Structures are given as structure tokens and as C-alpha cells.
Amino acid sequence: MEIGIFSVSDITTDPTTGHTPTENERIKASVAIAKKVEEIGMDVYAIGEHHNRPFFSSSPSTTLAYIAAQTERITLSTSTTLITTNDPVKIAEDFAMLQHLADGRVDLIMGRGNTAPVYPWFGKNIQDGIELAVENYSLLRRLWDEDTVNWSGKYRTPLQNFTSTPRPLDGVAPFVWHGSIRSPQIAELAAYYGDGFFANNIFWPKEHYQQLIGLYRERYEHYGHGKADQAIVGLGGQFFMRKNSQDAVKEFRPYFDNAPVYGHGPSLEDFTSQTPLTVGSPQEVIEKTLTFREHFGDYQRQLFLVDHAGLPLKTVLEQLDLFGDEVLPVLRKEYAALKPAHVPDAPTHASRVAAALAARVDSVVETTGRDA
């Protein structure tokens, strides 16, 4: 099980102090958080893509490249790469480049985003969102998998004898997760290609995500990639901890009550009872996180949202230290004990290079056998 942090990159006023961080402060904070993720022994740092206020992360590949230079072990990912409004050629080039710089420690979560105006800003129509996702991803796969591409489609100018550079590291493209909170078509897309499916698992009750993940698992098996319980699933989640549960609730309440997404809506108590948000002690975080496996089956990646709603960097880093000391070792032990042997680990660059090599060897053996 990979365990890490993902960020939506919001810039939000701290309701307890009135301080609104600058873009520079939040950008630099994202780097500090990623370095802390590595320091405490977590596996993944992911950051989203937005092109509007109150968010700062318009160029995740730039941010992740900077982080790659200051880390050695963690996987660097996006919590959303906009497959609908980005040019697939640019995605192919940017993330192959990042893959080389980070020695393979790179993957992506593809998504359509949740901001409608981004479509016309990039010359697209939101009504075409699903078709754009399907066509653009089909082209992206070819750009990574084929040295020379001849292609024509509905939403982009044709390509003739085009080679995307640099080529993927070791001939193996970054692993792709497809993220969705509402679209069964995206679960179908992930299953068709044998890619991962990431359910953000933050705002809605478990039943909603159970439907999407269940569809993805069923179609993954249908397309012959493995059994349904071997499909590659990632989940989000969020927490706020203090040693004492009451202290956590008291400290986090003003942030929750004023957060841009869920502030001024359900009470903190209602929200924590109906969604994966945990506000309490480390033991409560452990207990609730372990229920995710009961709801969704064995899965490969668990990411948590911690730097949002105006929480100051100091507080976020304290959360991570507490998580590393008291939560992470327990989750690792429990997940390892519970995982059946036939359920795969999360894909890594090394494991995918080995699988590609094995497939080539098998192909040669089969060809040699036929020709003998």
C-alpha cells in the first residue's frame, strides 16, 4: 500500500488569524510539505492543476520537478492533470521530461477538473468534456507508446510522422490513474486501458464511490487485465489530528466552518459521520481509514488532504509529524497483514520496467518456438 498526501492547492484565509497567504507562500509551502512527506516515510506527494483563483497550482510538472531535485524516494504525482484542456502532446513531453529528471518517480492522475470556465479559456467546450477525455487520452497513449505517430481526430489538428520527445524513461511511460467523482465513463476508460482508478473520496458518502469503483473493477476484469479484485484502485481521504480528540475538534472547527468547499453547510459532526473526514485522535484516524478496505476492497494507494482551508504550514507539518509517528506504522502493518497474495502492489517504474522486459522475453520465446 502506498500512503501519501495530495493537495488541491487552495489559497484560503486563516479564519483564526485573518492572514491570507500569498501565492509565493503557498507555492513554497507545497515544497516544504513534500519534503516532510519523504522525511516521515510516506510514499507519494501529489498536487492538482487549476487555472483560477483561489488556487495556485497551474503548472504541476514545474512544481514536481523542483521537488524531485530535493527528494530521493517519494513518488511525485498529480492529483489532477486536465486531460480535457491540455494538449496531449504537451502532457506527453512534460511528464516524460519529469520522469527522466526524477529517475522514474512519476505518475499522473488524469481528470476533467471541476471548474467549468477552464474549457473556454483553453478553447474547448465543456459539453465535449467526456469525448475530449477519451480522444485526448487515446492520443497520449500513442505518443508515449509509439516512436512515430500519424493521427487525426475531432478536437485537434492532425499529426504526421510526429515523435514526442523525450521518449519515456526506459521505454516505459508514467503510470496513469484516472480520477473521477461522478463520471462512469471515466471508470470505463481506466478499465479499458488497464490503468488505475482514483476516487477522491472526500466529499460524498461511501455509497457513491462504491458504485464507481465497483463499475471500474467489473470492467477491468471484462477487458482481461485481471480479476476484479486485482484492479488498481486509489482513494483519497482527509484528517485533522491532535493527541486528544477534543482538542482536534476545537482547533479544526473554525477552519471547517469557513472552508470554501464545505463551510457554512453541514456541521462538522454531520460531515465526519457521513464522509471519510476524520477529526480526532491518531487512533480514530487509524480506525476510520481501515474501514475503507471494508467498503471498497483491497486497494493500492491512499492519499490524504491536509493542507487546505487556511491551515498554516506549521500546523500542517505538525499533522504530518504526528501521522508519521503514530498512524503510518500501524496502517502499514495492518494493510500488509490484510492484503491477499494475489492482489498486486501499486505499480512503480521499476516494477513496470521489469514487466515490460518479461513480456518482451516471452514474445521472443514464443516467436522462436513457432519458427523452430
Buried (B, 14 or more C-beta within 10 A) or exposed (E): BBBBBBBBBBBBBBBEEEEEBEEEBBBEBBBBBBBBBBBBBBBBBBBBBBBEEBBBBEEBBEBBBBBBEEBEEBBBBBBBBBBBBBBBBEBBBBBBBBBBBBEBBBBBBBBBBBBEEBBEEEEBEBEBBBBBBBBBBBBBBBBBEEEEBEBEBEBBEEBEEBEBEEBBBBEBBBBBBBBBBEBBBBBBBBBBBBBBBBBBBBBBEBEBBBEBBBBBBBBBBEEEBBEBBBBBBBBBBBBBBBEEBEEBBEBBBBBBBBBBEBBEEBEBEEBBEEBBBBBBBBEBBBEBBBEBBEBBBBBBBBBBBBBBBBBBBEBBBBBBEBBBEBBBEBBBEBBEEEBEEEBEEBBBBEBBBEEEEEEEEEEEEEEEEEEE
